[in-house]
């Protein structure tokens, strides 16, 4: 008696935590595998993955992104058809056709004592049934009912199969059977095909190919597979089939029939092509992605080595793309990227590669250069093309682009090295003011190495205790005393000495350290300010990056609670870039901070284009006039007019106005005459450590009106001591600023 053990095909199973991309590669490497079973740690079946369904899912929109890195456990069919190996073949096929015909047709899992043994397919069942019928011919002949039942079963299976099934006679190659799927696949009816040969439908050359395959099949006695069989349809189109064929032998061992099962793989081929495209092309711009760019660059470098020509790599970054995304939204940002891609295509020659590397970064491989002239012209064309306005659904947007260029062989002949050096040149182009291009220079590599060393030092500096806070006083002209101090971060490097904030703050923002640093500054400054006189406020700058940390409000609450500093003595300074990044979310966070009693100040007022609108949308407590206006107040009437307008605006809105960068008594007197309430700058005091700045607190100036022609030096005298001196004021001495 034949059992399912006789139909089993050994197949390496998958595990639940295998990834989708692993299974995809395996299906590609194993074209005969129509299903893959999934087992648990004890080798018991828990699921099944079917080839065609899996390919179509991977090829769907975003399919690769969604499923490539997900475990098989979330992609598999969790109710596969599972049967024990010792079950009788006839019993299994009859029951399965009655209750789970669809599972039978796609494949099933065979177990031995509950543990995985192998898989079974309809083709294996057909072959086993044929052998079973041959061996039991006499018994079946005497049992008409059983024979009829078996015949009906086989007919039902063949008709229900979604794949094309055909049978030919082995001697003359005439068709004797074609199922419904075969009629649909070939576009011909059974009546047209039964009793005829391939020579009646196809060209002599094509018919001879099929006849030779049939002869080889009979001679081998084995299953033959044709991976991609292009078969002409009746309407003249071509079907793409994957065909498995076996020969059925009679009781004397003579080939009697040839059975074939053909799977239409056109959808799968399209799916594979789509997956391959997704793997190598950016779906938004349809440009090559980073993977294909690296491949094309490598091939171009190989050709360059043979030809001796030069090759240029252009690294392109859109200058103000982020602001478009933030202000107009991602759909218009995507539209801009598509337009930018088209403009880049228009800048290059046929044969050059334009790619989108990610975000707003693009790259070009320019080949066949005799000198740098061609690379210079291309970089100029790119800068010019990106400087033109972008029309986005009625919005005219100006962004511009910066370009960095490296050249082979002078800058190297390795793809990664050239891209890295083009990136360095791009960094220099941006530093020089954007909207420009720059070729790589050897000094850039030295600068990059220095920057990397600084970055490594910066990562350990906080743990090593190398940071400290300096404070710069804010002086109230009406009260004639220091009423606040702004906390400023300083880095005392063990080897470099004092590192300028202009050098390390941008790096801290780039590497994500600014949030951790900002939290340290806030806690340290609050703790030190808690020891100051009660009338002295603490001002702390917040980076835009800190607003991306949704724990900012709780961090402020914690710093105030631990230090004991009253909320009304803390003043948080922001620039308008905070509100440009995510207006709704950041504005909500500012309202939460203000609800604590914390004061909110807008720094560098007048340097942006949205400041006035923000004064209407948020109740700022203070605006600080940027030092660029104060610097020119005595020589430039426009600067004076702007300052006067800001002072009047602040007065009408009930907002305190602070002038930054006051360096001379003449500037101070001019600001006092215009009604400025508060000043800050070197004339009052340079930034100093907490221990030194404390000597200024609790004292008042004798006279800030220095006669013309005399040196502007402030002398502070102690205030009249109160009856009781608070702990914070004990030991405060007079000082010169």
DRENDRENBA-310203 format. One record per residue (C-alpha): y, z, x. Coordinates in steps of 0.05 Angstrom, whole numbers, padded with zeros to 5 digits, always signed. Layout:
<sites>
YZX;...
</sites>
This chain:
<sites>
+00000+00000+00000;+00068-00020+00026;+00120+00036+00031;+00193+00038+00050;+00172+00057+00120;+00151-00015+00128;+00222-00041+00113;+00263+00006+00157;+00311-00021+00210;+00331+00027+00264;+00407+00034+00267;+00450+00082+00306;+00484+00128+00256;+00556+00152+00256;+00582+00223+00251;+00632+00251+00202;+00685+00263+00255;+00681+00193+00285;+00747+00156+00277;+00760+00094+00236;+00779+00053+00298;+00712+00072+00330;+00674+00045+00270;+00716-00018+00269;+00699-00033+00342;+00626-00019+00327;+00623-00067+00268;+00654-00121+00313;+00603-00108+00368;+00544-00106+00318;+00551-00167+00272;+00482-00154+00241;+00503-00085+00216;+00522-00090+00143;+00522-00015+00132;+00527+00046+00177;+00498+00113+00155;+00536+00177+00168;+00497+00240+00186;+00512+00314+00192;+00495+00358+00252;+00423+00364+00228;+00414+00288+00222;+00415+00290+00146;+00451+00233+00110;+00519+00252+00081;+00550+00183+00070;+00550+00109+00082;+00603+00057+00104;+00595-00015+00080;+00620-00069+00127;+00660-00114+00080;+00693-00057+00042;+00713-00024+00107;+00743-00088+00137;+00784-00101+00074;+00810-00030+00074;+00830-00035+00147;+00865-00101+00135;+00906-00077+00076;+00980-00064+00085;+00987-00005+00132;+00910-00001+00132;+00904+00004+00208;+00959+00057+00211;+00927+00097+00155;+00854+00094+00174;+00848+00080+00249;+00856+00153+00269;+00825+00185+00207;+00754+00212+00209;+00697+00173+00176;+00687+00232+00129;+00748+00211+00089;+00729+00136+00089;+00655+00137+00072;+00617+00133+00006;+00593+00204-00004;+00537+00184-00052;+00494+00133-00016;+00426+00112-00040;+00376+00156+00000;+00301+00151-00006;+00240+00180+00030;+00202+00133+00075;+00133+00144+00041;+00156+00120-00027;+00117+00059-00052;+00156-00006-00044;+00142-00031-00114;+00161+00036-00146;+00226+00040-00107;+00249-00031-00121;+00234-00025-00195;+00269+00042-00203;+00329+00022-00160;+00339-00042-00198;+00340-00003-00263;+00386+00053-00242;+00424+00036-00177;+00422-00039-00170;+00490-00044-00136;+00468+00007-00083;+00404-00031-00071;+00441-00096-00060;+00487-00069-00007;+00435-00027+00030;+00404+00043+00030;+00385+00100+00077;+00312+00118+00091;+00293+00189+00110;+00231+00224+00135;+00227+00295+00111;+00301+00293+00094;+00322+00271+00164;+00348+00202+00180;+00297+00149+00197;+00334+00083+00188;+00365+00036+00138;+00338-00016+00089;+00367-00081+00063;+00350-00130+00008;+00328-00181+00059;+00278-00132+00089;+00253-00117+00018;+00243-00192+00005;+00204-00200+00069;+00161-00138+00056;+00149-00158-00016;+00126-00227+00007;+00077-00197+00056;+00053-00148+00003;+00042-00204-00046;+00004-00245+00006;-00043-00188+00023;-00055-00167-00049;-00059-00237-00078;-00127-00227-00109;-00109-00160-00140;-00043-00186-00168;-00077-00248-00197;-00125-00203-00236;-00069-00159-00261;-00025-00208-00298;+00021-00154-00325;+00035-00127-00255;+00045-00197-00227;+00094-00215-00283;+00131-00150-00272;+00137-00163-00197;+00160-00234-00210;+00212-00211-00260;+00236-00159-00212;+00245-00208-00155;+00281-00258-00200;+00328-00204-00224;+00343-00181-00153;+00357-00251-00129;+00402-00268-00188;+00441-00203-00182;+00454-00208-00108;+00528-00221-00092;+00506-00263-00031;+00478-00334-00035;+00402-00336-00035;+00365-00402-00026;+00292-00421-00015;+00265-00487+00014;+00195-00512+00022;+00175-00509+00095;+00140-00576+00096;+00193-00623+00068;+00254-00577+00068;+00268-00589-00006;+00306-00534-00044;+00264-00496-00095;+00313-00438-00111;+00388-00424-00112;+00419-00363-00144;+00484-00357-00182;+00523-00335-00120;+00497-00397-00085;+00524-00442-00139;+00592-00410-00134;+00592-00412-00058;+00573-00486-00051;+00606-00511-00114;+00541-00544-00136;+00494-00528-00193;+00421-00512-00185;+00403-00575-00222;+00440-00615-00169;+00403-00582-00111;+00333-00564-00133;+00282-00615-00108;+00330-00646-00058;+00343-00638+00017;+00405-00627+00059;+00406-00702+00075;+00423-00715+00001;+00488-00674+00006;+00513-00675+00078;+00527-00726+00132;+00467-00747+00175;+00493-00707+00234;+00502-00644+00192;+00435-00652+00157;+00399-00660+00224;+00430-00594+00249;+00402-00558+00188;+00334-00591+00196;+00330-00571+00269;+00347-00499+00250;+00291-00499+00199;+00241-00525+00251;+00263-00472+00301;+00256-00418+00248;+00184-00438+00233;+00167-00442+00306;+00195-00374+00323;+00167-00335+00264;+00227-00289+00270;+00290-00276+00231;+00346-00323+00253;+00420-00309+00244;+00477-00360+00243;+00540-00319+00253;+00592-00370+00230;+00564-00428+00192;+00617-00477+00168;+00584-00508+00106;+00619-00564+00067;+00630-00551-00007;+00626-00603-00061;+00702-00605-00067;+00710-00621+00007;+00732-00551+00029;+00691-00510+00079;+00654-00445+00065;+00649-00395+00123;+00580-00364+00118;+00538-00315+00157;+00466-00334+00144;+00400-00297+00156;+00336-00339+00149;+00263-00321+00150;+00199-00361+00141;+00147-00339+00090;+00076-00353+00111;+00015-00363+00065;-00052-00327+00071;-00074-00375+00125;-00012-00363+00167;+00020-00430+00151;+00095-00432+00137;+00103-00441+00062;+00176-00425+00046;+00242-00415+00083;+00285-00360+00052;+00359-00354+00069;+00412-00303+00050;+00484-00325+00064;+00543-00279+00061;+00612-00309+00049;+00653-00280+00106;+00718-00316+00093;+00752-00252+00067;+00725-00213+00126;+00750-00266+00175;+00818-00263+00143;+00815-00187+00146;+00796-00188+00219;+00852-00237+00234;+00901-00193+00197;+00877-00131+00235;+00884-00170+00301;+00955-00190+00281;+00973-00118+00262;+00946-00097+00330;+00992-00145+00367;+01052-00159+00322;+01107-00116+00293;+01100-00121+00217;+01175-00112+00205;+01204-00166+00251;+01139-00206+00263;+01154-00204+00337;+01100-00186+00388;+01093-00111+00396;+01088-00071+00460;+01013-00085+00468;+01021-00161+00465;+01085-00157+00506;+01048-00122+00563;+00992-00174+00559;+01041-00233+00560;+01081-00202+00616;+01017-00193+00657;+00997-00266+00646;+01068-00289+00663;+01067-00250+00728;+01001-00283+00747;+01031-00352+00735;+01093-00332+00774;+01052-00312+00834;+01021-00382+00835;+01086-00420+00823;+01133-00379+00866;+01187-00378+00812;+01226-00316+00792;+01214-00278+00728;+01262-00231+00691;+01248-00174+00643;+01305-00158+00596;+01304-00089+00562;+01350-00089+00501;+01374-00029+00461;+01418-00033+00399;+01478+00012+00414;+01497+00043+00347;+01435+00030+00305;+01422+00103+00289;+01488+00111+00254;+01471+00052+00209;+01405+00085+00190;+01440+00152+00178;+01498+00125+00137;+01470+00064+00101;+01397+00084+00096;+01331+00059+00125;+01323-00004+00081;+01389-00033+00108;+01369-00009+00178;+01305-00049+00172;+01345-00109+00148;+01389-00103+00210;+01328-00102+00255;+01302-00165+00223;+01369-00200+00234;+01371-00175+00306;+01301-00203+00318;+01323-00272+00292;+01385-00271+00337;+01341-00254+00397;+01295-00312+00381;+01356-00357+00380;+01376-00334+00450;+01312-00351+00487;+01277-00416+00506;+01208-00439+00484;+01156-00404+00526;+01196-00339+00534;+01169-00277+00499;+01212-00235+00453;+01181-00169+00431;+01199-00106+00393;+01176-00046+00433;+01192+00004+00379;+01252+00033+00341;+01314-00007+00362;+01285-00027+00429;+01269-00100+00445;+01247-00137+00507;+01245-00208+00533;+01202-00240+00587;+01240-00298+00618;+01199-00344+00663;+01210-00404+00709;+01275-00380+00741;+01299-00410+00806;+01353-00356+00816;+01389-00301+00777;+01436-00349+00741;+01389-00361+00682;+01376-00286+00674;+01451-00272+00675;+01465-00325+00622;+01410-00298+00577;+01435-00227+00582;+01505-00252+00565;+01479-00290+00505;+01442-00228+00480;+01504-00183+00487;+01547-00235+00452;+01497-00246+00395;+01491-00172+00381;+01566-00161+00383;+01575-00207+00322;+01581-00170+00255;+01518-00158+00214;+01525-00171+00139;+01480-00121+00103;+01485-00129+00028;+01561-00131+00030;+01568-00081+00087;+01596-00110+00151;+01567-00071+00209;+01584-00076+00283;+01533-00046+00331;+01528-00085+00396;+01472-00081+00447;+01461-00060+00519;+01414-00098+00565;+01378-00077+00629;+01347-00131+00673;+01294-00128+00727;+01270-00188+00767;+01204-00206+00799;+01187-00209+00856;+01249-00173+00884;+01241-00112+00838;+01165-00114+00840;+01106-00153+00812;+01075-00101+00767;+01087-00102+00692;+01098-00027+00684;+01143-00024+00745;+01187-00081+00721;+01194-00051+00651;+01211+00017+00681;+01264-00013+00726;+01293-00054+00668;+01297+00012+00630;+01335+00044+00688;+01384-00015+00688;+01392-00007+00613;+01409+00067+00622;+01464+00047+00671;+01491-00006+00623;+01497+00047+00568;+01529+00096+00616;+01581+00043+00635;+01605+00039+00563;+01552-00001+00525;+01558-00071+00500;+01542-00096+00570;+01484-00115+00615;+01464-00090+00684;+01413-00112+00735;+01368-00061+00769;+01393-00033+00835;+01353+00008+00884;+01402+00067+00877;+01381+00073+00804;+01311+00093+00824;+01339+00148+00869;+01383+00172+00811;+01323+00172+00765;+01282+00213+00814;+01339+00262+00820;+01344+00266+00744;+01269+00279+00738;+01274+00334+00789;+01332+00364+00750;+01292+00359+00686;+01233+00396+00717;+01280+00450+00742;+01313+00455+00674;+01247+00468+00639;+01234+00530+00681;+01306+00554+00687;+01307+00592+00621;+01243+00630+00638;+01269+00643+00708;+01334+00673+00681;+01380+00623+00715;+01426+00614+00656;+01486+00657+00643;+01545+00657+00595;+01618+00648+00612;+01673+00660+00562;+01741+00628+00552;+01793+00667+00512;+01829+00643+00450;+01900+00671+00447;+01937+00684+00382;+02011+00667+00390;+02032+00709+00330;+01997+00772+00353;+02008+00757+00427;+01937+00778+00445;+01868+00751+00456;+01833+00747+00389;+01770+00710+00408;+01726+00683+00463;+01685+00619+00465;+01616+00625+00496;+01601+00571+00548;+01532+00560+00580;+01527+00558+00655;+01467+00544+00700;+01465+00577+00767;+01411+00537+00803;+01379+00573+00862;+01388+00512+00908;+01441+00469+00875;+01488+00525+00857;+01528+00518+00793;+01504+00456+00754;+01556+00424+00709;+01540+00428+00634;+01558+00353+00631;+01496+00342+00676;+01445+00386+00642;+01464+00391+00568;+01449+00317+00553;+01381+00324+00588;+01366+00388+00549;+01381+00349+00485;+01337+00291+00505;+01276+00333+00524;+01282+00379+00463;+01301+00441+00502;+01370+00448+00469;+01343+00486+00408;+01310+00539+00452;+01372+00543+00496;+01418+00547+00436;+01379+00605+00408;+01383+00642+00474;+01459+00630+00477;+01468+00655+00406;+01428+00719+00417;+01458+00734+00485;+01529+00721+00463;+01522+00763+00400;+01494+00821+00440;+01553+00818+00490;+01606+00807+00436;+01582+00869+00399;+01612+00910+00456;+01681+00878+00449;+01740+00905+00409;+01733+00895+00335;+01790+00845+00330;+01758+00797+00381;+01714+00742+00351;+01658+00705+00385;+01657+00628+00383;+01590+00592+00396;+01581+00517+00398;+01523+00487+00360;+01490+00422+00383;+01474+00369+00330;+01401+00376+00353;+01401+00449+00329;+01414+00426+00258;+01348+00388+00260;+01315+00456+00267;+01312+00481+00195;+01303+00552+00223;+01376+00553+00247;+01402+00598+00190;+01346+00649+00201;+01360+00647+00276;+01434+00665+00263;+01414+00720+00215;+01366+00749+00267;+01417+00746+00324;+01469+00783+00281;+01419+00835+00258;+01391+00851+00327;+01460+00854+00360;+01496+00891+00304;+01554+00841+00308;+01587+00834+00239;+01580+00763+00211;+01655+00755+00202;+01665+00762+00277;+01619+00702+00292;+01650+00633+00292;+01604+00572+00298;+01636+00509+00325;+01609+00440+00306;+01631+00368+00317;+01632+00317+00262;+01569+00284+00292;+01531+00342+00259;+01552+00316+00191;+01542+00243+00209;+01468+00254+00225;+01445+00280+00157;+01505+00294+00114;+01469+00325+00055;+01420+00369+00092;+01469+00392+00146;+01524+00405+00096;+01475+00448+00056;+01459+00487+00120;+01533+00498+00135;+01543+00526+00065;+01484+00574+00077;+01516+00597+00142;+01583+00607+00110;+01550+00648+00054;+01529+00697+00108;+01602+00710+00123;+01602+00669+00188;+01664+00628+00202;+01656+00552+00213;+01702+00513+00259;+01708+00438+00270;+01715+00423+00344;+01749+00362+00376;+01787+00347+00312;+01820+00279+00312;+01771+00243+00357;+01726+00217+00301;+01738+00174+00240;+01711+00219+00185;+01745+00286+00200;+01794+00284+00142;+01739+00269+00091;+01699+00329+00117;+01759+00375+00108;+01756+00357+00035;+01681+00367+00027;+01673+00432+00065;+01718+00495+00070;+01726+00499+00146;+01757+00563+00172;+01787+00531+00234;+01802+00463+00264;+01810+00454+00339;+01858+00400+00362;+01826+00361+00418;+01856+00370+00487;+01871+00296+00495;+01929+00304+00446;+01954+00369+00478;+01953+00338+00547;+02004+00285+00527;+02046+00327+00480;+02108+00328+00526;+02108+00255+00545;+02080+00220+00484;+02117+00225+00418;+02056+00199+00381;+02014+00256+00408;+02067+00306+00385;+02070+00273+00316;+01994+00277+00309;+01993+00350+00329;+02049+00366+00280;+02012+00329+00225;+01947+00368+00239;+01986+00434+00241;+02018+00418+00174;+01951+00397+00145;+01918+00462+00168;+01975+00503+00140;+01971+00470+00072;+01896+00479+00069;+01898+00551+00094;+01858+00533+00156;+01873+00564+00224;+01891+00511+00277;+01874+00520+00351;+01902+00475+00406;+01853+00464+00464;+01869+00448+00536;+01936+00485+00543;+01951+00485+00618;+02026+00497+00624;+02078+00542+00593;+02117+00481+00570;+02057+00458+00528;+02050+00528+00501;+02124+00533+00481;+02122+00465+00448;+02061+00486+00407;+02093+00552+00388;+02155+00515+00365;+02112+00472+00319;+02079+00533+00288;+02012+00531+00324;+01974+00595+00311;+01924+00597+00368;+01915+00565+00437;+01860+00559+00488;+01862+00532+00559;+01869+00546+00633;+01940+00574+00623;+01909+00634+00588;+01845+00638+00628;+01791+00596+00659;+01720+00609+00634;+01694+00673+00666;+01632+00716+00664;+01628+00770+00611;+01643+00825+00661;+01709+00792+00681;+01731+00769+00613;+01723+00840+00586;+01784+00860+00627;+01828+00815+00584;+01805+00845+00519;+01846+00900+00488;+01910+00879+00526;+01971+00840+00504;+02020+00795+00541;+02089+00820+00558;+02121+00752+00552;+02093+00682+00547;+02160+00647+00550;+02165+00633+00624;+02235+00609+00645;+02239+00537+00665;+02226+00526+00739;+02185+00589+00748;+02110+00592+00760;+02069+00599+00697;+02028+00661+00711;+02009+00708+00655;+02012+00783+00668;+01976+00826+00618;+01994+00899+00605;+01951+00950+00569;+01965+00961+00496;+01987+01030+00475;+01922+01070+00473;+01901+01095+00404;+01882+01167+00391;+01809+01151+00399;+01782+01096+00443;+01720+01060+00420;+01661+01054+00467;+01674+00980+00474;+01745+00992+00500;+01732+01047+00551;+01748+01026+00622;+01785+00962+00604;+01836+00947+00658;+01895+00900+00660;+01882+00833+00691;+01915+00769+00710;+01890+00704+00678;
</sites>
